[in-house]
Amino acid sequence: MASSVFHAPCGAPSIKQLECQKYVGLRPSVTLRFNCVKTKTVTTRRLVVTASKSHDGTTKKLGISDAECEAAVVAGNIPEAPPVPPKPAAPAGTPVVPSLPLSRRPRRNRKSPAMRASFQETNLSPENFVYPLFIHEGEEDTPIGAMPGCYRLGWRHGLVQEVAKARDVGVNSVVLFPKVPDALKSPTGDEAYNDNGLVPRTIRLLKDRYPDLVIYTDVALDPYSSDGHDGIVREDGVIMNDETVHQLCKQAVSQARAGADVVSPSDMMDGRVGAIRAALDAEGFQHVSIMSYTAKYASSFYGPFREALESNPRFGDKKTYQMNPANYREALVEAQADESEGADILLVKPGLPYLDVIRLLRDKYPLPIAAYQVSGEYSMIKAGGALKMIDEQRVMMESLMCLRRAGADIILTYFALQAARCLCGEKR
């Protein structure tokens, strides 16, 4: 089809305002130039947008149809577009070498923030966090010297406020640790199952304020024991297993009665998961979950926590019931027992120094895996940040991502509120 092409400035009515900032790559200009294509059957105007630093914030469209636009392209009058950008120059002195004969270059998938986000294998969100909170009978919030930013919270006021802050940024799971008055401690830890004790009262208060809050509790005797051990201590220093389990069952039932969603035996006594499951079921608490401290190591990372609760052992250590940090396969023995006895969640403690154990349980068991980023891990990051030796926020987020990458579904971390605020800030 014969045609004649000519160029002339023309005016075109505006159909509607186009907000250029919503269209990537389109820059507004006060100077609009377009070409007219004249054929035997149709006259088509073509719009060319000319880049300009000065503009009035609007760009106008031509009142032409899709068919007219297509006809212009078929006639060879192609719309102008930005030129292909030049290849960036290498610095002076860069050697000229032939390209390596690589069929696969993993860096191609890392070349921009958008692509890195697209292919990220592990994600972190506030829903992955369980926030450990220390509580006491007092009215004031008492700072914990070895854990900067952490407090013993007054159960009636400070705790409620802290939970509200956490919920505001998407953290809706907490685990409670009580600082019990010394006068209530005893060799058998009977205060642990007092239905009107600090933990049951706190659970009832939180459930009254926030019915959908997920409350985890700690099941162990050390906060209630005058000996500071997780179980009853015989006169020769032996930690009694079965007698301790009897006490733990009563403690778990008391917590369930108050409204706990998940009870978490951290004592490492043999057989306690099965016994607690039977005790809960017998009292009608079949819906209450058990998160077992499956692989809890006799670690040196717990020091700040024991300061927070003033629960250091009066003598000796906890190596006869907590696991040897040198052992790996032993975690499978503990996990197999806990799974068979009815545990709903398997926990590894500490977290970051035991990533291999987290991955081991993740690969071997279908149950959810929890990791506890313990007080020593938290305090080291805080101290390094305060001394400007590391970037606290970046190290915090990297450490949490590593726990997720290793296989943890949930993470108990004192960074829960701080990390969730970072994540919310990233989304905004």
C-alpha positions in Angstrom: 0.0 0.0 0.0 1.5 3.3 -1.1 1.9 6.0 1.5 3.6 9.3 2.1 5.2 10.1 5.4 5.7 13.7 6.6 6.7 15.3 9.9 4.8 18.2 11.3 4.1 19.6 14.8 0.5 19.1 15.6 -1.8 19.7 18.6 -3.8 16.9 20.2 -6.6 17.0 22.7 -5.9 15.5 26.2 -8.1 12.6 27.1 -7.1 12.5 30.8 -4.2 13.3 33.0 -1.5 10.7 33.2 0.4 10.5 36.5 3.9 9.8 35.3 5.3 8.8 38.6 3.1 5.6 38.4 4.8 4.5 35.2 8.4 3.5 35.5 10.6 4.9 32.8 8.2 7.6 31.6 9.4 11.2 32.2 7.0 14.1 31.7 7.9 17.0 29.4 6.3 20.3 28.5 7.5 19.7 24.9 5.4 17.2 23.1 6.4 16.3 19.5 4.7 13.7 17.3 4.7 12.7 13.7 1.8 12.3 11.3 1.6 9.3 8.9 -0.6 9.8 5.9 -1.8 6.8 4.0 -4.6 6.3 1.5 -6.9 4.8 4.1 -6.0 6.4 7.4 -4.1 9.3 8.9 -2.2 8.4 12.1 -0.5 10.7 14.5 2.5 9.3 16.5 3.4 10.7 19.9 7.1 11.2 20.8 7.8 12.1 24.4 10.9 14.3 24.7 12.8 14.2 28.0 13.1 17.5 29.7 14.2 18.5 33.2 11.5 21.2 33.4 8.0 19.9 33.3 4.5 20.7 34.6 4.0 17.3 36.1 1.5 16.1 33.4 1.8 14.3 30.1 -1.1 14.3 27.6 -2.2 11.4 25.4 -3.2 11.6 21.7 -6.8 10.8 21.0 -5.9 8.0 18.6 -7.1 4.4 18.5 -5.1 1.2 18.9 -5.7 0.5 15.2 -4.2 3.8 14.2 -1.1 3.1 16.4 -0.7 -0.3 14.8 -1.0 1.1 11.3 1.8 3.6 12.0 4.1 0.8 13.1 3.2 -1.4 10.1 3.9 1.6 7.9 7.4 1.7 9.4 6.9 4.8 11.5 8.2 3.3 14.7 7.7 5.3 18.0 10.8 6.6 19.5 12.1 5.1 22.7 15.1 5.7 24.9 18.4 4.5 23.3 20.1 1.3 24.5 22.4 2.4 27.4 26.1 2.2 26.7 28.1 -0.6 28.2 29.7 0.7 31.5 33.4 1.3 31.2 35.9 -0.7 33.2 38.5 1.2 35.3 41.8 2.0 33.7 44.2 -0.9 33.8 41.5 -3.6 33.7 43.0 -6.5 31.8 41.2 -7.5 28.5 40.4 -11.2 28.7 38.1 -13.5 26.8 34.9 -14.5 28.5 35.1 -17.7 30.6 33.1 -20.5 28.9 30.6 -20.8 31.7 27.1 -22.1 31.0 26.0 -21.3 34.5 26.7 -18.1 36.3 25.0 -18.0 39.7 25.6 -14.3 40.0 23.0 -13.7 37.4 20.3 -14.4 40.0 21.9 -11.9 42.5 22.3 -8.9 40.2 19.6 -6.7 41.7 17.6 -6.3 44.9 14.4 -7.4 43.2 16.0 -10.6 41.8 17.6 -11.4 45.1 14.2 -11.0 46.8 12.5 -13.2 44.2 14.9 -16.1 44.8 15.3 -15.8 48.6 14.9 -19.3 50.0 14.3 -18.4 53.6 12.0 -15.7 55.0 11.6 -14.2 58.4 8.5 -12.6 59.8 7.2 -11.5 63.2 4.9 -14.6 63.2 8.1 -16.7 63.6 9.0 -15.2 67.0 8.1 -16.2 70.5 8.9 -13.4 72.9 10.4 -14.5 76.3 9.3 -12.2 79.1 10.5 -12.1 82.7 7.9 -11.3 85.3 8.0 -10.5 89.0 5.6 -9.5 91.8 6.7 -5.9 91.9 5.1 -2.8 90.5 8.2 -1.4 88.7 10.1 -2.8 85.7 13.6 -3.7 86.9 16.4 -3.6 84.4 18.5 -6.8 84.0 22.2 -5.7 84.1 23.5 -8.6 82.0 20.7 -8.2 79.3 20.6 -4.6 78.1 17.1 -3.7 77.1 15.5 -6.5 79.1 13.5 -6.1 82.3 11.8 -8.0 85.0 8.3 -6.7 84.2 5.6 -6.0 86.8 3.0 -8.6 86.0 0.0 -6.2 86.3 1.4 -3.2 84.4 4.7 -3.4 82.6 4.1 -6.9 81.2 0.7 -5.9 79.7 2.3 -2.8 78.1 5.2 -4.9 76.6 2.7 -7.5 75.2 0.7 -4.6 73.6 3.9 -3.3 71.9 4.7 -6.8 70.6 1.3 -7.3 69.2 1.4 -3.9 67.4 4.3 -5.3 65.2 2.9 -8.8 64.7 4.4 -10.8 67.6 1.5 -12.6 69.2 3.3 -15.4 71.1 5.1 -15.0 74.4 6.7 -17.3 76.9 6.8 -16.5 80.6 9.6 -16.8 83.1 8.9 -15.9 86.7 11.3 -14.4 89.3 9.8 -16.1 92.4 10.3 -14.6 95.9 13.0 -16.5 97.8 10.5 -17.0 100.7 8.3 -19.2 98.4 11.1 -21.4 97.2 11.5 -24.9 98.7 13.5 -28.1 98.0 10.5 -29.7 96.3 9.3 -26.5 94.4 5.7 -26.8 95.5 5.0 -23.2 94.5 5.3 -24.3 90.9 1.8 -25.7 90.9 0.1 -23.1 93.1 -3.0 -22.1 91.1 -2.8 -18.6 92.5 1.0 -18.3 91.9 2.7 -15.7 89.8 2.5 -17.5 86.5 -1.1 -18.7 86.6 -2.3 -15.2 87.7 -0.3 -13.7 84.8 -1.8 -16.1 82.3 -5.3 -15.3 83.4 -4.6 -11.6 83.2 -3.1 -11.8 79.7 -5.9 -14.0 78.4 -8.5 -11.6 79.8 -6.8 -8.7 78.0 -5.8 -10.5 74.8 -7.8 -13.7 74.3 -6.0 -14.6 71.0 -2.5 -14.2 72.5 -0.5 -17.5 72.3 1.0 -18.1 75.7 3.9 -20.6 76.2 5.0 -21.5 79.7 8.1 -22.9 81.2 7.7 -26.3 83.0 10.7 -26.8 85.4 11.4 -26.4 89.1 14.5 -24.2 89.0 12.7 -20.9 89.5 10.9 -22.4 92.5 13.6 -24.6 94.0 15.7 -23.4 96.9 18.5 -25.5 95.4 18.3 -23.8 92.0 18.1 -27.1 90.1 15.4 -28.2 87.6 14.5 -31.1 89.8 14.3 -32.3 93.4 17.8 -32.8 94.9 18.6 -35.8 97.0 20.9 -35.3 100.0 23.8 -36.8 98.1 23.3 -34.2 95.3 21.6 -36.5 92.8 18.7 -34.9 90.9 15.7 -37.3 91.3 14.0 -38.0 88.0 10.7 -39.7 88.6 9.8 -37.7 91.7 10.6 -34.5 89.7 8.3 -35.6 86.9 5.5 -36.0 89.3 5.9 -32.4 90.3 6.2 -31.2 86.7 2.9 -32.9 85.8 1.1 -30.9 88.5 2.8 -27.7 87.3 1.8 -28.3 83.7 -1.9 -28.9 84.7 -1.9 -25.8 86.8 -0.7 -23.7 83.9 -3.2 -25.3 81.5 -6.0 -24.6 83.9 -5.0 -20.9 83.9 -5.2 -20.8 80.1 -1.8 -21.7 78.8 -1.8 -22.7 75.1 1.6 -24.5 75.1 3.4 -26.0 78.1 7.2 -26.3 77.7 9.1 -28.8 79.8 12.7 -27.5 80.0 13.9 -29.7 82.8 15.4 -32.6 80.7 14.1 -35.3 83.0 13.5 -38.7 81.3 9.9 -39.5 80.5 8.4 -36.2 81.4 6.8 -35.5 78.0 4.7 -38.7 78.1 3.8 -38.2 81.8 2.7 -34.6 81.2 0.7 -35.6 78.1 -1.2 -38.2 80.2 -1.7 -35.7 83.0 -3.1 -33.0 80.7 -5.4 -35.4 78.9 -6.7 -36.8 82.2 -7.7 -33.3 83.3 -9.4 -32.5 80.0 -6.6 -30.4 78.4 -6.2 -32.5 75.3 -6.0 -29.2 73.3 -3.0 -27.9 75.2 0.3 -28.4 73.2 3.7 -29.6 74.5 6.8 -27.9 73.3 9.6 -30.1 74.6 13.1 -28.8 75.2 14.3 -31.8 73.3 18.0 -31.0 72.9 18.9 -28.7 75.8 22.6 -28.5 76.2 24.5 -27.8 79.4 25.7 -24.6 77.9 27.7 -21.6 79.2 25.4 -19.3 77.2 22.7 -19.3 80.0 24.5 -17.0 82.5 22.5 -13.8 81.9 19.2 -15.7 82.1 20.1 -17.1 85.5 20.9 -13.6 86.7 17.5 -12.4 85.5 15.7 -15.0 87.6 18.2 -15.3 90.4 18.1 -19.1 89.8 21.8 -20.2 89.7 22.3 -23.7 91.2 23.2 -23.5 94.8 25.9 -26.2 94.1 27.3 -28.1 91.2 26.0 -27.9 87.7 23.3 -29.3 85.5 25.4 -31.8 83.5 23.7 -34.9 84.8 20.4 -33.9 83.0 21.3 -31.4 80.3 23.1 -32.6 77.3 26.9 -32.6 76.6 27.7 -29.8 74.1 30.1 -32.3 72.4 27.2 -34.7 71.5 25.3 -34.7 68.2 23.7 -38.1 67.8 22.3 -38.0 71.3 19.9 -35.4 70.1 18.2 -38.1 68.0 17.7 -40.2 71.1 16.0 -37.4 72.9 13.9 -36.4 69.8 12.8 -40.0 69.2 11.6 -40.3 72.8 9.8 -36.9 72.8 8.0 -37.7 69.5 6.9 -41.1 70.7 5.6 -39.6 74.0 3.4 -37.0 72.3 5.5 -33.8 72.0 4.0 -31.3 69.5 7.1 -29.2 69.0 10.8 -30.1 69.4 13.1 -27.3 70.7 16.9 -26.9 70.5 18.6 -24.7 73.1 20.9 -22.8 72.6 20.3 -21.7 69.0 23.1 -20.3 66.9 25.9 -22.5 68.3 23.8 -25.6 67.6 22.6 -24.9 64.0 23.8 -28.4 63.1 21.4 -30.0 65.6 18.5 -27.9 64.4 19.1 -29.1 60.9 19.5 -32.7 62.1 16.0 -32.6 63.8 14.5 -30.7 60.8 15.7 -33.4 58.4 14.7 -36.4 60.6 11.3 -35.4 62.1 8.1 -33.9 60.6 7.2 -32.0 63.8 7.7 -28.2 64.1 11.2 -27.3 65.2 11.8 -24.4 67.7 15.1 -22.8 68.4 15.9 -20.7 71.5 18.3 -17.8 70.9 19.4 -17.7 74.5 20.4 -14.9 76.8 24.2 -15.3 76.2 23.6 -15.0 72.4 21.5 -11.9 72.9 23.9 -10.2 75.3 27.0 -10.8 73.1 25.3 -9.1 70.2 24.1 -6.2 72.4 27.6 -5.8 73.8 29.3 -5.9 70.4 26.8 -3.3 69.1 27.4 -1.0 72.1 31.1 -1.2 71.6 30.7 -0.4 67.9 32.5 -3.6 67.0 29.5 -4.9 64.9 26.4 -3.5 63.4 23.9 -4.7 66.0 20.8 -4.6 63.8 22.4 -6.3 60.9 23.9 -9.0 63.1 20.6 -9.5 64.9 18.7 -10.0 61.7 21.4 -12.3 60.2 21.5 -14.5 63.3 17.7 -14.9 63.3 17.7 -15.7 59.5 20.4 -18.3 60.1 18.2 -20.0 62.7 15.3 -20.1 60.2 17.6 -21.3 57.4 18.8 -24.2 59.6 15.2 -25.3 59.9 13.6 -23.6 62.9 9.9 -22.9 62.4 9.7 -20.6 65.5 12.4 -18.8 67.4 12.3 -17.9 71.0 14.3 -14.6 71.1 14.7 -11.6 73.3 15.1 -9.6 70.1 11.5 -10.4 69.1 10.2 -6.9 69.5 13.3 -5.1 68.1 13.5 -7.5 65.1 9.8 -7.3 64.4 10.0 -3.5 64.3 12.9 -3.8 61.8 10.8 -6.1 59.6 7.8 -3.8 59.8 10.0 -0.9 58.8 11.3 -2.8 55.8 7.8 -3.4 54.6 6.9 0.3 54.9 
